[in-house]
Amino acid sequence: GGGEGERARKPNKIIMSRVNSIAAGWQHTVVVSDDGKFYGWGIGKHGELGVEKGFQRFAATELKLDEGFEDTENAQVACGSKHTLVLSDGQVYSMGDSHNGRLGFKNKTHGIVKFPNNERKIVYIACGTDFSIAIGESGRDLYGWGLGTYGNLGDGDMEDRYTPTLFHVVDSRTNKNKRVVQVSCGSRHSIAVCDDGDVYSWGYGKEGRLGHGNVSDVSRPVRIEAFVLSDDQ
C-alpha cells in the first residue's frame, strides 16, 4: 500500500463544530454542518452532489448549491439513489437525476421544488431509491413525487409523478386526516409515524415489508395493526 492513488484518496480534515444533518444515497453522502455549509463525497455524475454535474470526490468537499441554499442553518438533507433533497426555511431544493420525476420537476438537474395546495412550508423530507416524500406544515398534508409504480407515493395510483402530488394518511376509524410527524422511505415503500403513535405504511408489499401480514402492494397509507397503542387495548 501507500501508492500515489491511495494518498490522493486520504480524507481531508473538515473543521466544523457539529453535524446538523447527514444522509447517504447509493454512491454518495451529504452532510450539513451547524453553520449551514454542505459537504459531500462519492459519485455525483447526475448532479446529486451539487450544481457541478459529474463531480466525484473520495474525501469530504464543500458542495456548491444555487444561491439562497448555501450557508443555510438548520437544514435537513435526504438522499435517494441518485438524487438529494435539501430542506431549509420551509423550502425544498432538489438535485441529481430527474428520471421518473424524482426531483419534482423536468429537464434540469437542480432547483427549488414547487408544491400544490398553496403549501408554504415543508417541515420534513425523505427519499426512496427514485422517489421523494415531504410533510407539509400542518402535518396532515403529504406530498409524493417520482417513481410510483408500486403505490409508494401514497396517492392511490401506481403512476410516476413529475411534480409533488398531495395525499393524506386517513384514519379508517374516523375518516379524518392524521397528523404525520415523521416519514421514512425504503427502495419501493414508505412508512409514516403519526403524532398519536400510529404507524402507517404503503407501497411495495413483497417480502412482507409493509407489516400488514401479507405481500400485497398498497397505494394508500394503511395502519400497521401490529402496533397497538395502550388506549386501544
Stockholm file with secondary structure:
# STOCKHOLM 1.0

chainA/1-233         GGGEGERARKPNKIIMSRVNSIAAGWQHTVVVSDDGKFYGWGIGKHGELGVEKGFQRFAATELKLDEGFEDTENAQVACGSKHTLVLSDGQVYSMGDSHNGRLGFKNKTHGIVKFPNNERKIVYIACGTDFSIAIGESGRDLYGWGLGTYGNLGDGDMEDRYTPTLFHVVDSRTNKNKRVVQVSCGSRHSIAVCDDGDVYSWGYGKEGRLGHGNVSDVSRPVRIEAFVLSDDQ
#=GR chainA/1-233 SS CCCHHHHHTSCCCCCCSCEEEEEECSSEEEEEETTSCEEEEEEETTSTTSSSTTEEEEEEEECCCCTTSSSCTTCEEEECSSEEEEEETTEEEEEECCGGGTTSSSSCSEEECCCSTTCCCEEEEEECSSEEEEEETTSSCEEEEECCTTSTTSSSCCSCEEEEEEECCEETTTTEECCEEEEEECSSEEEEEETTSCEEEEECCGGGTTSSSSCCCEEEEEECTTSCCGGGC
#=GC SS_cons         CCCHHHHHTSCCCCCCSCEEEEEECSSEEEEEETTSCEEEEEEETTSTTSSSTTEEEEEEEECCCCTTSSSCTTCEEEECSSEEEEEETTEEEEEECCGGGTTSSSSCSEEECCCSTTCCCEEEEEECSSEEEEEETTSSCEEEEECCTTSTTSSSCCSCEEEEEEECCEETTTTEECCEEEEEECSSEEEEEETTSCEEEEECCGGGTTSSSSCCCEEEEEECTTSCCGGGC
//
